[in-house]
């Protein structure tokens, strides 16, 4: 079982010619609504790949019985939810321009209740975007933990971030978040990487980097015709964690992550085109050859 902590959200995805910057405006060329939220995207990815997953999240009273609720149930995602009466489930407004750059505005809604809740002890957990104080509890109580600060990094204090990094086994972030964590903690990248047993940094079109035991390994991105990047990182994490739980080597886990991510960007919506295990493995073999340790 993989537990995932963090947001369930409704994603409003907008397409614009360019991101206008301060005191400017632009026009919207496309607007679509999808199931989203970093933790939910990862949980759905794990379940679609055939993994057992428990999603710990907060939702408004608009969620129980909704299409999103039924979607998770049908996938077999075990839901451990804080339902907040009178609140709305978190909502993300994501603007992507024609060059692929993005800006996101996130309405926490019911997710603010995380700060008032007691975290359970967990065996194997991934902390996605969520309340910093709640994630600190999770990190301190769990047997094995991975952490992804995501867009909520700006909410962490240096002390909270230090506590989490001291209690995790895997750090998953993109290169922008890695730079920001270094700035927040006053550390060089090498020092931050050395403080965690395993660090995986996604680099967009340049692939990803695995750092462990003092060594660095580059994993290329899987080249496909990309339509929208929203959810690509969550797909990577779902693939990585599912493979890791199956017993793959860390390097092969990164390759699985890269393959799952490639499916996500082929369609609009973070949960729209997630592959099952066989579909993922077919593309994996075409790009990377046979996985080193396990093939089923």
Rosetta silent file (secondary structure, phi, psi, omega in degrees, C-alpha in Angstrom):
SEQUENCE: XXXXXXXXXXXXXXXXXXXXXXXXXXXXXXXXXXXXXXXXXXXXXXXXXXXXXXXXXXXXXXXXXXXXXXXXXXXXXXXXXXXXXXXXXXXXXXXXXXXXXXXXXXXXXXXXXXXXXXXXXXXXXXXXXXXXXXXXXXXXXXXXXXXXXXXXXXXXXXXXXXXXXXXXXXXXXXXXXXXXXXXXXXXXXXXXXXXXXXXXXXXXXXXXXXXXXXXXXXXXXXXXXXXXXXXXXXXXXXXXXXXXXXXXXXXXXXXXXXXXXXXXXXXXXXXXXXXXXXXXXXXXXXXXXXXXXXXX
SCORE:     score description
SCORE:     0.000 S_00000001
   1 L     0.000  130.753  172.523    0.000    0.000    0.000 S_00000001
   2 E  -108.161  122.067  173.654    1.224    3.475   -0.905 S_00000001
   3 E   -91.902  139.575  177.292   -0.338    6.326    1.060 S_00000001
   4 E  -126.387  127.670 -178.326   -0.452    9.738   -0.600 S_00000001
   5 E  -109.186  134.027  174.405   -1.099   12.900    1.405 S_00000001
   6 L   146.812 -156.966 -168.636   -2.258   16.162   -0.126 S_00000001
   7 L   -80.184  137.433  151.933   -4.796   17.910   -2.291 S_00000001
   8 L   -97.764  134.030 -178.668   -7.798   16.720   -4.197 S_00000001
   9 E  -147.076  160.069  169.863   -8.700   19.586   -6.495 S_00000001
  10 E   -99.342  124.954 -176.622  -10.761   20.551   -9.499 S_00000001
  11 E   -98.039  124.067  169.189   -8.475   21.838  -12.258 S_00000001
  12 E  -101.998  111.966 -176.149   -9.491   24.667  -14.562 S_00000001
  13 E  -104.966  121.890 -177.639   -6.970   24.564  -17.410 S_00000001
  14 E  -113.113  144.129  172.450   -6.681   27.640  -19.584 S_00000001
  15 E  -111.574  131.575  179.109   -4.765   28.170  -22.797 S_00000001
  16 E  -133.271  155.315  178.704   -3.459   31.665  -23.545 S_00000001
  17 L   -62.225  -40.878  177.889   -1.162   33.029  -26.278 S_00000001
  18 L  -155.437  160.497  176.177    1.300   34.271  -23.659 S_00000001
  19 L   -84.347  118.160 -165.112    1.501   34.930  -19.932 S_00000001
  20 L   -75.582  -20.583 -177.144    0.937   38.691  -19.772 S_00000001
  21 L    80.119  178.828 -174.423    2.828   39.647  -16.606 S_00000001
  22 L   -63.641  140.506  173.968    1.894   42.356  -14.115 S_00000001
  23 L    62.585   20.980  176.730   -0.595   45.076  -15.112 S_00000001
  24 L  -127.419  170.780  179.868   -1.231   43.439  -18.487 S_00000001
  25 L  -138.421  164.915  174.666   -3.946   41.217  -19.899 S_00000001
  26 L  -147.383 -177.190  179.357   -4.413   38.552  -22.504 S_00000001
  27 L  -117.016  153.585 -177.717   -7.262   36.469  -23.906 S_00000001
  28 E   -95.189  126.722  179.969   -8.182   32.858  -23.240 S_00000001
  29 E   -98.294  -16.494  179.296   -8.228   30.531  -26.230 S_00000001
  30 E  -158.493  142.186  179.338   -9.344   27.376  -24.399 S_00000001
  31 E  -143.704  118.109  179.690  -10.853   26.538  -20.991 S_00000001
  32 E  -133.579  154.571 -177.629  -11.460   22.995  -19.770 S_00000001
  33 E  -117.577  131.406 -175.962  -12.261   21.464  -16.361 S_00000001
  34 E  -138.155  161.005  168.453  -10.634   18.247  -15.137 S_00000001
  35 E   -68.545  139.166 -178.477  -10.129   16.156  -12.015 S_00000001
  36 E  -159.185 -151.662 -171.696   -6.844   17.176  -10.399 S_00000001
  37 L    94.863  127.893 -172.940   -4.880   18.003   -7.265 S_00000001
  38 H   -54.467  -47.763 -177.985   -1.299   16.800   -6.917 S_00000001
  39 H   -65.997  -42.228 -179.629   -1.973   14.029   -4.409 S_00000001
  40 H   -65.661  -40.217  177.389   -5.069   12.804   -6.240 S_00000001
  41 H   -58.467  -43.072 -179.403   -3.226   12.796   -9.580 S_00000001
  42 H   -67.240  -44.123  179.845   -0.498   10.634   -8.062 S_00000001
  43 H   -61.141  -43.616  179.042   -2.992    8.306   -6.369 S_00000001
  44 H   -64.357  -39.744  177.136   -4.939    7.843   -9.603 S_00000001
  45 H   -61.481  -43.849  178.472   -1.684    7.181  -11.464 S_00000001
  46 H   -62.290  -46.454 -178.776   -0.671    4.517   -8.946 S_00000001
  47 H   -64.080  -39.903  179.888   -4.107    2.873   -9.065 S_00000001
  48 H   -65.562  -33.709  176.552   -4.178    2.897  -12.881 S_00000001
  49 L   -75.821   -5.506  176.753   -0.766    1.215  -12.902 S_00000001
  50 L    99.841    6.062  179.665   -2.246   -1.486  -10.682 S_00000001
  51 L   -84.646  157.246  174.457   -0.833   -0.372   -7.330 S_00000001
  52 L   -87.725  132.042 -171.983   -2.736   -0.246   -4.049 S_00000001
  53 E  -141.954  139.983  175.074   -3.165    3.323   -2.898 S_00000001
  54 E  -117.656  125.309 -178.233   -4.645    5.237    0.021 S_00000001
  55 E  -106.490  118.050  178.949   -5.399    8.946   -0.522 S_00000001
  56 E  -105.453  113.859 -172.058   -5.414   11.160    2.568 S_00000001
  57 E  -152.978  179.319  177.610   -6.977   14.487    1.707 S_00000001
  58 E  -126.489  138.334 -178.501   -9.528   17.169    2.571 S_00000001
  59 E  -138.550  160.895  173.093  -12.632   17.986    0.541 S_00000001
  60 E   -82.899  176.608  179.704  -15.681   20.185    0.761 S_00000001
  61 L   -75.175    1.090  173.256  -19.225   18.945    1.166 S_00000001
  62 L   -82.840   -7.885 -172.534  -19.521   19.252   -2.615 S_00000001
  63 L   -89.454  -48.158 -177.262  -17.305   16.182   -3.071 S_00000001
  64 L   -55.619  128.452 -179.732  -19.088   13.123   -1.550 S_00000001
  65 L    82.907   -0.683 -179.592  -21.187   11.483   -4.256 S_00000001
  66 L   -76.762  170.311  176.198  -19.693   13.650   -6.999 S_00000001
  67 H   -58.997  -36.946 -179.998  -18.359   12.367  -10.322 S_00000001
  68 H   -66.164  -44.206  177.345  -14.847   12.775   -8.935 S_00000001
  69 H   -57.464  -46.824 -179.023  -15.699   10.731   -5.845 S_00000001
  70 H   -66.818  -35.603  177.323  -17.135    7.932   -8.008 S_00000001
  71 H   -59.050  -47.832  179.536  -14.088    8.062  -10.313 S_00000001
  72 H   -65.038  -41.695  179.386  -11.740    7.421   -7.387 S_00000001
  73 H   -62.343  -43.506 -178.421  -13.956    4.661   -6.023 S_00000001
  74 H   -64.618  -29.946  177.972  -14.137    2.922   -9.396 S_00000001
  75 H   -79.158  -11.505 -178.771  -10.341    2.970   -9.636 S_00000001
  76 L    85.104   16.879  176.425  -10.054    1.342   -6.214 S_00000001
  77 L   -74.059  122.200  176.806   -8.365    4.314   -4.519 S_00000001
  78 E   -74.422  121.936 -175.330   -8.913    4.009   -0.766 S_00000001
  79 E  -102.116  124.879  174.518  -10.155    7.406    0.428 S_00000001
  80 E  -120.500   91.667 -166.081   -9.310    8.741    3.881 S_00000001
  81 E  -115.983  141.571  165.785  -10.928   12.176    3.699 S_00000001
  82 E   -91.565  113.189  179.434  -11.594   15.122    5.966 S_00000001
  83 E   -97.072  121.147 -174.672  -14.984   16.409    4.761 S_00000001
  84 E  -104.931  112.269  179.895  -15.472   20.089    5.628 S_00000001
  85 L   -66.602  138.390  177.579  -19.089   21.225    5.785 S_00000001
  86 L    78.777    2.573  179.974  -19.780   24.539    4.086 S_00000001
  87 L  -111.323  160.307  177.607  -16.444   24.533    2.245 S_00000001
  88 L  -103.362  142.833  175.163  -15.592   23.987   -1.399 S_00000001
  89 L   -60.195  144.001 -176.580  -13.088   21.405   -2.591 S_00000001
  90 E   -51.101  148.191 -177.392   -9.775   22.988   -3.579 S_00000001
  91 E  -134.399  134.199  177.640   -9.606   24.493   -7.070 S_00000001
  92 E  -112.788  137.077  176.310   -6.609   25.145   -9.314 S_00000001
  93 E  -116.551  108.071 -171.510   -6.564   27.689  -12.141 S_00000001
  94 E  -113.580  122.423 -179.483   -3.696   26.817  -14.495 S_00000001
  95 E  -109.866  122.259  179.531   -2.721   29.081  -17.391 S_00000001
  96 E  -119.061  130.782  179.856   -0.448   27.641  -20.100 S_00000001
  97 E   -96.339  178.738 -173.327    0.873   29.732  -22.976 S_00000001
  98 L   -68.062  -16.041  177.095    1.840   28.704  -26.486 S_00000001
  99 L   -93.329   -1.596  178.286    5.486   28.216  -25.489 S_00000001
 100 L    94.359   -1.494  176.577    4.546   25.799  -22.685 S_00000001
 101 L   -74.834  150.875 -174.588    5.173   28.170  -19.770 S_00000001
 102 E  -132.618  152.284  164.926    2.658   28.041  -16.928 S_00000001
 103 E  -133.443  140.920 -177.298    1.247   30.051  -14.051 S_00000001
 104 E  -126.380  136.092  173.721   -1.027   28.514  -11.422 S_00000001
 105 E  -118.645  125.027 -171.438   -3.445   30.126   -8.975 S_00000001
 106 E  -119.767  124.327  175.262   -4.634   27.757   -6.254 S_00000001
 107 E   -97.458  112.697 -173.861   -7.706   28.151   -4.060 S_00000001
 108 L   -65.866  -37.601 -179.807   -7.186   25.994   -0.972 S_00000001
 109 H    53.471 -127.816 -176.946  -10.834   25.764    0.010 S_00000001
 110 H   -63.518  -19.047 -176.924  -11.409   22.753    2.275 S_00000001
 111 H   -65.450  -15.125  177.308   -7.680   21.943    2.286 S_00000001
 112 H   -62.950  -18.987 -177.891   -7.101   24.592    4.966 S_00000001
 113 H   -69.640  -18.572  177.471   -8.438   22.030    7.477 S_00000001
 114 H   -50.501  -39.913 -175.279   -5.177   20.054    7.211 S_00000001
 115 H   -62.877  -19.416 -176.980   -3.604   22.519    9.659 S_00000001
 116 H  -103.309    3.007 -173.401   -6.104   21.469   12.356 S_00000001
 117 L  -107.130  155.349  176.507   -5.835   17.704   11.935 S_00000001
 118 L   -92.227  128.532 -179.341   -3.642   15.044   13.515 S_00000001
 119 L   -80.044  141.064  177.514   -1.623   13.040   11.011 S_00000001
 120 L   -82.169  155.443  170.715   -1.710    9.239   11.263 S_00000001
 121 L   -73.482  136.998 -174.254    1.469    7.116   11.400 S_00000001
 122 L  -129.744  150.661 -177.511    2.004    5.549    7.971 S_00000001
 123 L   -79.214  -50.680 -178.751    4.117    2.684    6.663 S_00000001
 124 E  -139.846  113.475 -172.419    4.995    4.015    3.192 S_00000001
 125 E  -135.170  144.119  168.337    3.865    7.527    2.340 S_00000001
 126 E  -112.946  124.988  176.532    4.367   10.178   -0.292 S_00000001
 127 E   -94.687  109.510  175.259    3.737   13.745    0.823 S_00000001
 128 L   -91.815 -164.182  177.968    2.485   15.813   -2.078 S_00000001
 129 L   -58.361  126.565 -179.238    1.370   19.432   -1.903 S_00000001
 130 L  -168.967 -176.851  179.686   -0.400   19.928    1.439 S_00000001
 131 L   -65.286  131.755 -177.550   -0.259   21.949    4.647 S_00000001
 132 H   -58.116  -44.392 -177.658    3.353   22.217    5.902 S_00000001
 133 H   -63.938  -37.294  177.551    2.532   21.525    9.567 S_00000001
 134 H   -66.142  -43.314 -179.991    0.561   18.417    8.617 S_00000001
 135 H   -66.609  -31.780  174.463    3.378   17.164    6.420 S_00000001
 136 H   -60.458  -45.589  177.127    5.868   17.720    9.244 S_00000001
 137 H   -59.019  -45.351 -178.768    3.759   15.376   11.394 S_00000001
 138 H   -59.628  -46.711 -178.593    3.598   12.830    8.595 S_00000001
 139 H   -60.943  -40.813 -176.602    7.365   12.913    8.084 S_00000001
 140 H   -73.304  -27.676 -173.921    8.076   12.482   11.787 S_00000001
 141 H   -96.518  -18.284 -169.497    5.595    9.612   12.278 S_00000001
 142 L   -87.885  152.283  179.822    6.040    7.532    9.138 S_00000001
 143 L   -74.519  -43.895  179.562    8.302    4.534    8.642 S_00000001
 144 E  -138.626  127.780 -173.133    9.269    5.394    5.045 S_00000001
 145 E  -138.673  140.527  167.585    8.491    8.754    3.451 S_00000001
 146 E  -118.637  158.034 -171.498    9.015   10.636    0.222 S_00000001
 147 E  -139.626  136.849  178.202    8.315   14.346   -0.176 S_00000001
 148 L  -133.983  105.431 -174.896    7.337   16.617   -3.041 S_00000001
 149 L   -68.272  -33.061  178.124    6.994   20.313   -2.057 S_00000001
 150 H    55.540 -153.667 -176.404    5.288   21.346   -5.308 S_00000001
 151 H   -72.268   -9.618  178.895    3.674   24.751   -5.601 S_00000001
 152 H   -84.680    4.967 -178.535    3.084   24.859   -1.835 S_00000001
 153 H   -56.350  -34.898 -178.084    6.804   25.349   -1.167 S_00000001
 154 H   -65.109  -15.051 -179.776    6.226   29.070   -0.548 S_00000001
 155 H   -87.143  -12.746 -177.098    4.102   28.157    2.508 S_00000001
 156 L   -83.158  140.764  168.104    6.940   26.333    4.294 S_00000001
 157 L   -84.644  159.153  176.108    9.164   27.982    6.849 S_00000001
 158 H   -56.467  -37.665  179.706   12.865   27.034    6.761 S_00000001
 159 H   -64.407  -43.243  178.740   12.393   25.160   10.054 S_00000001
 160 H   -63.462  -42.620 -179.768    9.490   23.106    8.675 S_00000001
 161 H   -64.860  -41.999  178.069   11.435   22.301    5.536 S_00000001
 162 H   -61.352  -42.323 -179.224   14.522   21.280    7.539 S_00000001
 163 H   -62.865  -43.982  179.663   12.427   18.980    9.750 S_00000001
 164 H   -64.289  -46.696 -178.463   10.865   17.243    6.762 S_00000001
 165 H   -61.635  -30.188  179.737   14.181   16.811    4.956 S_00000001
 166 H   -75.840  -11.707 -173.911   15.666   15.283    8.117 S_00000001
 167 L  -121.942   11.822 -178.377   12.902   12.666    8.259 S_00000001
 168 L  -112.448  163.733  178.364   12.429   11.530    4.660 S_00000001
 169 L  -104.215  -27.918 -179.069   13.963    8.835    2.492 S_00000001
 170 E  -136.991  133.134  171.634   13.257   10.333   -0.951 S_00000001
 171 E  -110.468  122.699  177.164   13.010   13.945   -2.131 S_00000001
 172 E  -117.241  121.921  178.972   11.149   14.475   -5.415 S_00000001
 173 E  -154.255  168.434  169.492   11.082   17.973   -6.901 S_00000001
 174 E   -92.635  173.534 -172.779   11.580   19.883  -10.098 S_00000001
 175 H   -69.251  -28.342  176.758   14.694   21.994  -10.667 S_00000001
 176 H   -66.854  -44.101  178.827   12.899   25.269   -9.868 S_00000001
 177 H   -66.259  -36.360  176.834   11.800   23.907   -6.487 S_00000001
 178 H   -60.718  -45.697  178.960   15.298   22.578   -5.824 S_00000001
 179 H   -61.525  -41.345 -178.577   16.756   26.054   -6.391 S_00000001
 180 H   -68.379  -39.267  177.200   14.151   27.625   -4.126 S_00000001
 181 H   -61.585  -41.192  177.776   14.757   25.114   -1.319 S_00000001
 182 H   -60.441  -42.991  178.785   18.483   25.891   -1.500 S_00000001
 183 H   -64.402  -43.059 -178.628   17.724   29.605   -1.224 S_00000001
 184 H   -62.734  -36.979 -174.440   15.336   29.084    1.709 S_00000001
 185 H   -97.947   -4.586 -178.296   17.863   26.999    3.638 S_00000001
 186 L    64.799   37.661 -176.950   20.995   28.881    2.601 S_00000001
 187 L  -118.191  149.547  166.272   22.523   25.697    1.184 S_00000001
 188 L   -74.551  154.530 -177.913   24.381   24.823   -1.962 S_00000001
 189 H   -55.736  -40.782 -177.669   22.641   22.172   -4.049 S_00000001
 190 H   -61.336  -38.293 -179.151   25.319   19.598   -3.220 S_00000001
 191 H   -70.305  -40.703  178.859   24.759   20.049    0.509 S_00000001
 192 H   -64.484  -45.567  179.801   20.984   19.738    0.228 S_00000001
 193 H   -59.901  -38.858 -178.003   21.279   16.610   -1.918 S_00000001
 194 H   -69.249  -16.692 -176.579   23.709   15.072    0.574 S_00000001
 195 L   -84.493   -8.061 -177.590   21.186   15.536    3.397 S_00000001
 196 L  -125.548  137.459 -177.112   18.629   13.091    1.909 S_00000001
 197 L   -56.668  -38.214 -179.095   19.298    9.412    1.031 S_00000001
 198 E  -141.408  129.586 -179.696   17.763    9.712   -2.452 S_00000001
 199 E  -126.351  127.552  176.103   16.984   12.841   -4.471 S_00000001
 200 E  -119.319  122.839 -178.728   15.131   12.884   -7.791 S_00000001
 201 E  -120.005  120.179  177.100   14.968   16.185   -9.679 S_00000001
 202 E   -84.660  144.380 -171.687   12.855   16.542  -12.801 S_00000001
 203 L  -124.335   26.895 -179.567   14.258   18.834  -15.490 S_00000001
 204 H    64.445 -131.821 -178.131   11.349   19.247  -17.896 S_00000001
 205 H   -66.191  -14.260  179.413   12.307   18.375  -21.466 S_00000001
 206 H   -85.795    0.600  176.605   15.847   17.609  -20.261 S_00000001
 207 L    96.712 -136.842 -178.788   14.648   14.556  -18.319 S_00000001
 208 E  -150.840  164.621 -178.745   15.484   13.951  -14.665 S_00000001
 209 E  -127.787  128.348  174.863   18.430   13.442  -12.335 S_00000001
 210 E  -104.176  127.576  177.369   18.804   10.760   -9.676 S_00000001
 211 E  -122.530  123.430  176.338   21.275   11.453   -6.858 S_00000001
 212 E  -162.319  147.730  178.668   22.188    8.782   -4.313 S_00000001
 213 L    54.441   33.795  177.597   25.295    7.433   -2.610 S_00000001
 214 L    77.139    6.270 -179.045   27.278   10.413   -3.861 S_00000001
 215 E  -116.384  153.694  176.490   26.563    9.606   -7.519 S_00000001
 216 E  -119.711  139.430 -179.801   24.387   11.314  -10.133 S_00000001
 217 E  -132.092  127.390  178.889   22.495    9.552  -12.934 S_00000001
 218 E   -94.669  134.462  176.021   20.719   11.315  -15.786 S_00000001
 219 E  -117.844  120.305 -178.750   17.500    9.862  -17.214 S_00000001
 220 L   -70.018  154.501  172.029   16.331   11.349  -20.530 S_00000001
 221 L   -70.951  154.175  176.450   12.769   12.430  -21.098 S_00000001
 222 L   -89.156  119.016 -173.415   10.629   10.211  -23.321 S_00000001
 223 L   -77.721  121.469  175.486    9.993   12.153  -26.533 S_00000001
 224 L  -141.696  172.571  174.017    6.343   12.412  -27.571 S_00000001
 225 L   -81.631  103.846 -174.252    4.121   15.049  -29.147 S_00000001
 226 L   -82.290  132.419  178.282    3.240   17.086  -26.057 S_00000001
 227 L  -102.189  -42.046 -178.215   -0.173   18.761  -25.897 S_00000001
 228 L  -156.612  132.456 -175.645   -0.212   20.076  -22.302 S_00000001
 229 L   -84.250   -5.338 -174.840    2.326   19.689  -19.457 S_00000001
 230 L   -61.300  124.579  178.890   -0.170   19.848  -16.565 S_00000001
 231 L    90.379   -1.741 -178.942    0.230   16.777  -14.343 S_00000001
 232 H   -61.002  -43.406  179.121    3.438   15.534  -15.979 S_00000001
 233 H   -64.654  -37.916  177.766    5.335   15.719  -12.690 S_00000001
 234 H   -66.172  -39.240  176.105    2.546   13.920  -10.842 S_00000001
 235 H   -62.253  -41.059  176.859    2.597   11.175  -13.459 S_00000001
 236 H   -58.083  -46.725 -178.026    6.351   10.850  -12.990 S_00000001
 237 H   -64.841  -39.768  177.730    5.897   10.467   -9.238 S_00000001
 238 H   -61.313  -45.033  179.316    3.136    7.879   -9.680 S_00000001
 239 H   -65.278  -45.657 -179.855    5.342    5.817  -11.959 S_00000001
 240 H   -58.792  -50.439 -174.696    8.405    6.169   -9.760 S_00000001
 241 H   -67.098  -39.750  178.695    6.586    5.215   -6.547 S_00000001
 242 H   -62.691  -45.696  179.088    4.724    2.268   -8.094 S_00000001
 243 H   -65.547  -39.107  179.863    7.950    0.853   -9.516 S_00000001
 244 H   -62.615  -43.388 -179.518    9.812    1.496   -6.268 S_00000001
 245 H   -67.344  -27.224  177.092    7.163   -0.360   -4.277 S_00000001
 246 H   -77.343  -15.519  178.818    7.437   -3.271   -6.737 S_00000001
 247 L   104.721   12.379  176.366   11.168   -3.518   -6.050 S_00000001
 248 L   -66.345  157.761  172.176   12.696   -1.897   -9.112 S_00000001
 249 L   -67.190  151.648  179.771   16.109   -0.272   -8.875 S_00000001
 250 H   -54.119  -37.922 -179.216   15.954    3.527   -8.315 S_00000001
 251 H   -66.953  -41.939  176.014   17.277    4.180  -11.818 S_00000001
 252 H   -66.820  -32.164  175.301   14.592    2.011  -13.401 S_00000001
 253 H   -60.553  -41.645  177.634   12.018    3.760  -11.179 S_00000001
 254 H   -63.496  -38.958  178.647   13.066    7.071  -12.739 S_00000001
 255 H   -66.322  -40.951  175.499   12.674    5.556  -16.198 S_00000001
 256 H   -61.030  -43.054  176.950    9.190    4.307  -15.335 S_00000001
 257 H   -57.756  -44.049  179.399    8.392    7.806  -14.098 S_00000001
 258 H   -62.480  -38.548  179.877    9.604    9.298  -17.368 S_00000001
 259 H   -67.381  -47.780 -179.898    7.444    6.885  -19.364 S_00000001
 260 H   -60.541  -42.421  178.478    4.267    7.585  -17.345 S_00000001
 261 H   -58.153  -37.699 -178.736    4.918   11.326  -17.643 S_00000001
 262 H   -64.480  -33.520  176.126    5.127   10.994  -21.423 S_00000001
 263 H   -67.675  -41.102 -176.084    1.597    9.583  -21.538 S_00000001
 264 H   -59.248  -45.343 -173.411    0.231   12.437  -19.419 S_00000001
 265 L   -74.390  -10.009 -179.294    1.472   15.223  -21.713 S_00000001
 266 L   -74.140  -17.572  177.426   -0.045   13.607  -24.810 S_00000001
 267 L  -136.140  161.216  176.719   -3.523   14.764  -23.772 S_00000001
 268 L   -78.334  134.937  179.148   -4.997   17.671  -21.829 S_00000001
 269 L   109.412  127.712 -174.283   -5.787   16.835  -18.189 S_00000001
 270 L   -69.099  -18.318 -179.448   -3.552   15.301  -15.514 S_00000001
 271 L  -116.384    9.321 -170.042   -5.628   12.098  -15.193 S_00000001
 272 L   -76.129  -38.501 -170.157   -6.846   11.770  -18.782 S_00000001
 273 L  -128.282   33.288  177.956   -4.210    9.525  -20.360 S_00000001
 274 L   -69.168  137.168 -176.510   -2.543    7.658  -17.515 S_00000001
 275 L   -88.848  155.617  166.841   -1.375    4.194  -18.634 S_00000001
 276 L   -81.554  178.658 -172.939   -1.933    0.829  -17.030 S_00000001
 277 H   -64.187  -42.618 -177.854    1.152   -1.287  -16.273 S_00000001
 278 H   -65.296  -41.558  179.274    1.189   -3.204  -19.555 S_00000001
 279 H   -64.523  -42.185  177.191    0.807   -0.047  -21.636 S_00000001
 280 H   -61.883  -44.686 -175.343    3.580    1.635  -19.670 S_00000001
 281 H   -66.035  -34.471  177.208    5.848   -1.396  -20.017 S_00000001
 282 H   -61.123  -44.355  178.433    5.358   -1.514  -23.782 S_00000001
 283 H   -71.974  -37.244  177.886    6.632    2.035  -24.186 S_00000001
 284 H   -54.984  -48.480 -176.932    9.366    1.479  -21.599 S_00000001
 285 H   -63.380  -36.004  179.357   10.802   -1.409  -23.628 S_00000001
 286 H   -66.919  -34.332 -174.658   10.772    0.649  -26.834 S_00000001
 287 H   -93.065  -45.081 -170.980   12.690    3.510  -25.194 S_00000001
 288 H  -113.000   -8.340 -174.045   14.873    1.912  -22.507 S_00000001
 289 L    86.853 -160.265 -177.548   14.911   -1.801  -23.281 S_00000001
 290 L   -78.597  133.009  174.559   14.079   -4.440  -20.674 S_00000001
 291 L   -57.961  146.610 -171.074   13.859   -3.261  -17.043 S_00000001
 292 L   -69.919  -32.680 -169.421   16.803   -4.529  -15.042 S_00000001
 293 L  -112.870  -47.856 -172.015   15.103   -6.225  -12.142 S_00000001
 294 L  -137.734  142.306 -178.327   11.402   -6.976  -12.578 S_00000001
 295 L  -121.051    2.779 -179.270    9.167   -7.090  -15.637 S_00000001
 296 L  -148.781    0.000    0.000    5.716   -7.768  -14.193 S_00000001
